Amino acid sequence: MSKIVVYGTTTCPHCKRTKEFLERNKADFDVVWIDKLDEEAREEAIERIHRLTGMRAVPVVVKGDKWVVGFDEVELRELLKDKT
């Protein structure tokens, strides 16, 4: 099963809600706090998000080849159910 990666910023309330949701649901995930990265790593993360989603928005939750932009509890539940 793919590990979940969350891209977010420390000042984003939707990012915090997403992290709390995943914790409550005992998901195995890592968080990449974009605003804590050095400039080069930050640009790489933003470009990765843009290539994947076509947007430059956070939070982005990635599991395998699936992703969710924003805090969408229904979509996040579906993502957690996915066994890939």
Rosetta blueprint (number, residue, H / E / L):
1 M L
2 S L
3 K L
4 I E
5 V E
6 V E
7 Y E
8 G E
9 T L
10 T L
11 T L
12 C L
13 P H
14 H H
15 C H
16 K H
17 R H
18 T H
19 K H
20 E H
21 F H
22 L H
23 E H
24 R H
25 N L
26 K L
27 A L
28 D L
29 F E
30 D E
31 V E
32 V E
33 W E
34 I H
35 D H
36 K H
37 L L
38 D L
39 E H
40 E H
41 A H
42 R H
43 E H
44 E H
45 A H
46 I H
47 E H
48 R H
49 I H
50 H H
51 R H
52 L H
53 T H
54 G L
55 M L
56 R L
57 A L
58 V L
59 P L
60 V E
61 V E
62 V E
63 K E
64 G L
65 D L
66 K E
67 W E
68 V E
69 V E
70 G L
71 F L
72 D L
73 E H
74 V H
75 E H
76 L H
77 R H
78 E H
79 L H
80 L H
81 K H
82 D L
83 K L
84 T L
